[in-house]
Amino acid sequence: MAVDTPARIAVLGAGPIGLEAALYARFLGYDVDIYERGHVADNILRWGHVRMFSPFGMNRSTLGLAALRAQDESYLPPGDEEILTGLEYADRYLLPLSQTDLLADHLRLGIEVIGVGRPELLKGEEIGTEERADSDFRILCRDTAGAETVVTAEVVIDTTGVFGNPNWAGEGGLPAIGEMAVRDRIEYGVPDILGSAQSQYASRKTLVIGAGYSAATTVVALAKLVEAAPDTHVTWLVRQASETGPIAPIVDDRLPERATLTIEANRLAAGASPNVVFKPRTTLASVHYDEAAGKFHVELSGEQDGRAEFDAIVANVGCRPDNRIYQELQVDECYATEGPMKLAAALQGSSTGDCLAQTAHGPQSLTNPEPDFYILGAKSYGRNPNFLVSIGLEQIRDLFTIIGDRQDLDLYETAVKLSS
Ligand SMILES: Cc1cc2nc3c(=O)[nH]c(=O)nc-3n(C[C@H](O)[C@H](O)[C@H](O)COP(=O)(O)OP(=O)(O)OC[C@H]3O[C@@H](n4cnc5c(N)ncnc54)[C@H](O)[C@@H]3O)c2cc1C
């Protein structure tokens, strides 16, 4: 059912997809509030030193560029082929975009969304009916001082991502014994090993856990650090590994940055550096932090089990959605990925090793039993790590064909026509 302008839309999260969704809604004339617990592009800035693998042309929209040019004729976007770091992407596109007249007054920074519900309905009432939409959403928020407030909206778009909610590093996805007690001491992000975090890793022994591109980035950076600090040592733990190495190469990879990272990480796993010890089919069984010595004591299980001591642990073991936000709504979640079910099923049916080969799965894949509540962006993929900003932009276009009830609505195309 169409939601007519100027209905109030709450966008949760000011990452790239939240900002672009809000911009699209503003262009259409909706009243928009963007609730962001930190700063604009907060999650991206946490790995701001890492060079992205998708070129800028895949990470911006024609609508975003139109808004920036309308705001400031002298705005010069990065070239479409440029490979930016996360920080450059934020500084040169996302932050200026957030400051355009269309968005600036609609940003509510430092506001964390705790939960979304319907004031007159509980989760189990009016199951899957459109009648649920008769009552606006009630959104419970908390500011940085801890004060709680309630705001309302007719439509909610949850783009809160997954990066702030890492998985556990133990066997079977559970916490390793002792991991919960040392959660704050383990690094679950991608530290700037060759920059601001160098002193925490130089001439020290680090345990790296994980077999994705983030773990590869961490291991390659630590191996580079050996050139400046020869006493730097790395133990790399992965649950599985094929004959080609822990990172599956993509045949004829179109993204050179990603191809280079894969080759270098697999070379290190194969023994290219005496400072990198690779332990395939081995997991973290237990961990304990010795305050006095400033060391982690760990027990490993699997093919290369044993006990060891480390100065630091980087667990790049993936992330999962925080579903507490919509726990009181009727959201159908995938039992494997925790992403919304329809999209998860479509993704399952089209799985490919190369995330670049994917496309969005159409407007209907974004709907769930709760009317007017949508999950977009990295969170829509749940634990599946293959999400790309370019897919999120397609999701936004698809979503507003539903909200506006106009199949042919495509503001990205309109923006191209207007600028040519
Ligand atoms: C190292 C690394 C490299 C990557 N490289 C690429 C790449 O090259 N190309 C690419 O397309 N993708 C890349 N990605 C994935 C990329 O991060 C996502 O595509 C993108 O950030 C997803 O955008 P998003 O808006 O969905 O979520 P996010 O960017 O995660 O933004 C979510 C926002 O929501 C906010 N938030 C969270 N919880 C709440 C709450 N309760 N209340 C209010 N606000 C909240 C967060 O603070 C954050 O600002 C990379 C990821 C990593 C980790």
The ligand as an SDF file (V2000), in Angstrom:
LIG
                    3D

 53 58  0  0  0  0  0  0  0  0999 V2000
   37.3770   -3.6460    6.0140 C   0  0  0  0  0  0  0  0  0  0  0  0
   36.1440   -3.4930    5.1990 C   0  0  0  0  0  0  0  0  0  0  0  0
   36.2300   -3.1400    3.8720 C   0  0  0  0  0  0  0  0  0  0  0  0
   35.0790   -3.0060    3.0900 C   0  0  0  0  0  0  0  0  0  0  0  0
   35.1970   -2.6590    1.7770 N   0  0  0  0  0  0  0  0  0  0  0  0
   34.0790   -2.4970    1.0240 C   0  0  0  0  0  0  0  0  0  0  0  0
   34.1590   -2.1220   -0.3480 C   0  0  0  0  0  0  0  0  0  0  0  0
   35.2210   -1.9670   -0.9130 O   0  0  0  0  0  0  0  0  0  0  0  0
   32.9950   -1.9540   -1.0380 N   0  0  0  0  0  0  0  0  0  0  0  0
   31.7590   -2.1260   -0.4630 C   0  0  0  0  0  0  0  0  0  0  0  0
   30.7360   -1.9400   -1.1500 O   0  0  0  0  0  0  0  0  0  0  0  0
   31.6540   -2.5020    0.8160 N   0  0  0  0  0  0  0  0  0  0  0  0
   32.7780   -2.6900    1.5640 C   0  0  0  0  0  0  0  0  0  0  0  0
   32.6740   -3.0740    2.8760 N   0  0  0  0  0  0  0  0  0  0  0  0
   31.3440   -3.3180    3.4200 C   0  0  0  0  0  0  0  0  0  0  0  0
   30.8030   -1.9470    3.8480 C   0  0  0  0  0  0  0  0  0  0  0  0
   31.1990   -1.6930    5.1470 O   0  0  0  0  0  0  0  0  0  0  0  0
   29.3530   -1.9150    3.7030 C   0  0  0  0  0  0  0  0  0  0  0  0
   29.0140   -2.1640    2.3480 O   0  0  0  0  0  0  0  0  0  0  0  0
   28.7240   -0.5670    4.1010 C   0  0  0  0  0  0  0  0  0  0  0  0
   29.3710    0.0900    5.1520 O   0  0  0  0  0  0  0  0  0  0  0  0
   27.3060   -0.8820    4.4890 C   0  0  0  0  0  0  0  0  0  0  0  0
   26.6420    0.3000    4.7220 O   0  0  0  0  0  0  0  0  0  0  0  0
   25.3980    0.3660    5.7060 P   0  0  0  0  0  0  0  0  0  0  0  0
   24.9250    1.7750    5.6120 O   0  0  0  0  0  0  0  0  0  0  0  0
   24.4490   -0.7240    5.4130 O   0  0  0  0  0  0  0  0  0  0  0  0
   25.9650    0.0340    7.1550 O   0  0  0  0  0  0  0  0  0  0  0  0
   27.1380    0.7190    8.0160 P   0  0  0  0  0  0  0  0  0  0  0  0
   28.1320    1.3910    7.1600 O   0  0  0  0  0  0  0  0  0  0  0  0
   27.6090   -0.3440    8.9200 O   0  0  0  0  0  0  0  0  0  0  0  0
   26.3750    1.8520    8.8330 O   0  0  0  0  0  0  0  0  0  0  0  0
   25.4980    1.5620    9.8930 C   0  0  0  0  0  0  0  0  0  0  0  0
   25.3320    2.8210   10.7460 C   0  0  0  0  0  0  0  0  0  0  0  0
   24.3260    2.5760   11.7260 O   0  0  0  0  0  0  0  0  0  0  0  0
   24.7560    3.0810   12.9860 C   0  0  0  0  0  0  0  0  0  0  0  0
   24.0750    2.3170   14.0520 N   0  0  0  0  0  0  0  0  0  0  0  0
   24.2940    1.0420   14.4340 C   0  0  0  0  0  0  0  0  0  0  0  0
   23.4330    0.6820   15.4140 N   0  0  0  0  0  0  0  0  0  0  0  0
   22.6560    1.7610   15.6560 C   0  0  0  0  0  0  0  0  0  0  0  0
   21.5740    2.0070   16.5520 C   0  0  0  0  0  0  0  0  0  0  0  0
   21.1090    1.0730   17.3860 N   0  0  0  0  0  0  0  0  0  0  0  0
   21.0020    3.2370   16.5460 N   0  0  0  0  0  0  0  0  0  0  0  0
   21.4430    4.2090   15.7000 C   0  0  0  0  0  0  0  0  0  0  0  0
   22.4760    4.0250   14.8350 N   0  0  0  0  0  0  0  0  0  0  0  0
   23.0620    2.8110   14.8040 C   0  0  0  0  0  0  0  0  0  0  0  0
   26.2620    2.8570   12.9680 C   0  0  0  0  0  0  0  0  0  0  0  0
   26.9130    3.7120   13.9080 O   0  0  0  0  0  0  0  0  0  0  0  0
   26.6060    3.1810   11.5120 C   0  0  0  0  0  0  0  0  0  0  0  0
   26.8640    4.5590   11.3250 O   0  0  0  0  0  0  0  0  0  0  0  0
   33.8180   -3.2220    3.6600 C   0  0  0  0  0  0  0  0  0  0  0  0
   33.7200   -3.5670    5.0300 C   0  0  0  0  0  0  0  0  0  0  0  0
   34.8660   -3.7090    5.7730 C   0  0  0  0  0  0  0  0  0  0  0  0
   34.7240   -4.0920    7.2140 C   0  0  0  0  0  0  0  0  0  0  0  0
  1  2  1  0
  2  3  1  0
  2 52  2  0
  3  4  2  0
  4  5  1  0
  4 50  1  0
  5  6  2  0
  6  7  1  0
  6 13  1  0
  7  8  2  0
  7  9  1  0
  9 10  1  0
 10 11  2  0
 10 12  1  0
 12 13  2  0
 13 14  1  0
 14 15  1  0
 14 50  1  0
 15 16  1  0
 16 17  1  0
 16 18  1  0
 18 19  1  0
 18 20  1  0
 20 21  1  0
 20 22  1  0
 22 23  1  0
 23 24  1  0
 24 25  2  0
 24 26  1  0
 24 27  1  0
 27 28  1  0
 28 29  2  0
 28 30  1  0
 28 31  1  0
 31 32  1  0
 32 33  1  0
 33 34  1  0
 33 48  1  0
 34 35  1  0
 35 36  1  0
 35 46  1  0
 36 37  1  0
 36 45  1  0
 37 38  2  0
 38 39  1  0
 39 40  1  0
 39 45  2  0
 40 41  1  0
 40 42  2  0
 42 43  1  0
 43 44  2  0
 44 45  1  0
 46 47  1  0
 46 48  1  0
 48 49  1  0
 50 51  2  0
 51 52  1  0
 52 53  1  0
M  END
$$$$
